[in-house]
Amino acid sequence: MAQSLQEIGMFTRLIAVLCLALTVAACSGYRQPPTAFHDILTKPYRLDSSDVLRVIVFGQQDLNNTYTVDQAGYIAMPLIGSVAARGLTVRELESQITSRLKNGYLRDPDVSVEVATYRPVFVMGEVTNAGQYPYVAGMTAQNAIATAGGFTPRGQQNLVDITRQINGEVISGRVPITDPVRPGDTIYVRERFF
C-alpha cells in the first residue's frame, strides 16, 4: 500500500511538471512586436481604403467635396478622374492633386486635404459586442474594447493582440491594453485561462 501511495505521489508530481512545461511552452510562443509596430505611431498617417477625405480647392466650389478612398486605393475627382491615395500622407495627396489640376485645368490651384473620417477599427474575441467601430484620434485598445461593450467574464484584461498593416505587411503584436491603436487595426481579446 505504501508503494502504491508513493507511485500516486510520483504520478501527481509528474503531471504537475508536465502541466508546468506545457504552460511554459505556450508562453514561449510570444514574441515582442517588431520596433516598426510602435514606430508607426509617431509617423505621419498614411491613407488607405475606407478613409473619407475632405478636399478643398480654394475658389473652385465644384471640386470641394468629401471623397472616400475606394477598395483599389483611389479617390475619383471631377476634371482629373481617379487619383491614387493609398499609402500617401495628406500632404503628398495635396501635392498630387495640385499637379494634376495644374496640368491643363487650373493655373495655380490651392488644394487642402484632411481626413474627415478615419477607417474603422475592428474588435474581436472576448468582448461583449465584437465588430467594427469608428476610430477616434488618441484611441487606445482599452477605449476600443469599451466601445465594443467591454470584456466578457472570460476576457483577458491586461494584454491584447493587435494586428496592423505597415508598409503593405501585416504585423501582429501582443501589447498592454493601454497601447494606442491606429485606424484599420484589429484588436483581439484572448480568453484567460483562470
N, C-alpha and C positions, 0 to 999 in steps of 0.2 A: 504494500500500500504506500509506503514511504517513497519507493521508487516511482510509483505512479504519480504521486503529488509532485515529485521532483521533475518528472517529464512534463507535467502540465505547466509548471512554473517556467521551465525552459522553453516550452512551446509558446507561452504567453510573451516571454521576452523576445523570442524570435519574431512574433507577429508585430510587437511594438517597434522593433528595429526595422522591420520591413515597411511598416507604415511611415516611419520617420524617413526612410530612404526614398520612398515614393513622393513624400511631401517635398523633400529637398530637390528631387529630380524635377518635379513640376515647377518649382520656383526657379530652378536654374535656367529654364527656357526664357525667362525675362531678360531682355536686353535694353539698356539705356537707349532712348531715341537718339538718332544722329544729331550732330550740332545744327544741321540745316533745319531740323524740326522746330527749334526755338529761334534760330537766327532769322527766319522768315517773318517773325512777329515784329521786327524792327525795320523791315524793308518796306518800300512803297507798295501799296496794294496793286495787284495785277488782276485785270478784268478777266471774266470768264462767263460761260453760258448762264443765263437767268439773271445777270446783273441788269438793273434798269438804270439807264443813264439819262441825265438831263443835259441836252446840248443847246447852247445859246450861241447864235451867230448875230452879233450886235448889228442892228439896222436891217435885219432880214427876218421879219416876223414869220414868213412861210417856212423857214428852216428850223425855227425854235420849236423843240418838241422833246418828248421822252421817247427813248428807243431802248428796246430790250435786246441784249446780246443773245442771238439765236444759238441753237444747238451746234451749228458749224463754227460759231465764234465771230459772227459778223453782225453789224447793225446796217439797216437799209435806210439811207437818207435820200430826200429829193435831190435832184440835179446830179449828184455824184454816185448814186447807187450804193452797192454794198461796200462797206469799209470794215477791214479786219480789225477786231478789237481784242480778241483773246490773247492773253499774255502781255498786253500793253498796260502801262500806267495811264492815268487820265491825262497827264501832260503829253505823253507820247501819242495818245489818240488825238488830242487837240492839234498837235503838230501835223499829224497825218491828214486830218480833215481840212486844216488850213491849206496845206499844199495841194490837195485835190481841188479845193474851191478856187485857188489861185490859177489853176490850170484851165483857163478859159471861161470861168464863171464870174468871179468877183476879183476886183483889183487888189484890195488889201483887206481880206477878211479878218475879223477879230472873233476868235472862237473860244468858248468856255465849255468845259465838260466837267460834270460832277456826278457822283454816284447818288442816284435818288433812292434806290433800294438795293441792298446787297443780296446776293444769292443766299438761300436759307441754309441753316444748319440742320443736321439730322441726329435725332437722339433715339438710341435703340437699347435693348436689353432690359434690365431690371428697373424700369421706370413705369409710372402709372399709365401714361399715355404716349407710347412711342410714336414718332412721326417726324415731320419736317416742321421747323419753326423759323420765324423771321430772325435774322441776325441783327443784333443791336451793337453799336460801337462800344468796345470795352467789355464785351460779354466774356464770362468765364464758363468753364464746364459746369460749375455749380449753378450759375444763372440759367444755363440751358436746361439742366435737369429740373430746376424749379419750374421753368416754363412748361416742361413736359409732365407736370403734376407731382414731381418728387420721386423719391426712391420707393420701390416696393419693399415689403418687410425683409425680403431676401437679398436686396441690393447691397453690393459692397460700397461703402460710403466714403472711402478715403482716396482711392485711385480709380481712374477710368482709362479706357483705351481711346485714343483719338487717332483717326485716320485723316490725312490731308494730302492734297496734291501739291508737290513742289517741283517746279520746272518740268512738268509733264510726268513726274514719277510719283507713284502713290506710296506714302510712308506712314507707318503706324508707330505709335509710342504709348507706353503706359505712364501716365502723369498724375500728379495730385489734382483734386477737383478744383483747386484754385487757379489752375493754369488757364491762360487766355485761349480763346478759340478764334478761328478765322472763318469768314464766310465760306460755305461749302464743306466745312469739316463734318465728319461723322463721329459722334460720341457714343461709345458703347459702355454701358454699366454692367459689370460682371456680377454673377451670383456669388455671394460669400459662402464659405464652407461651414461656418458655425456662428 
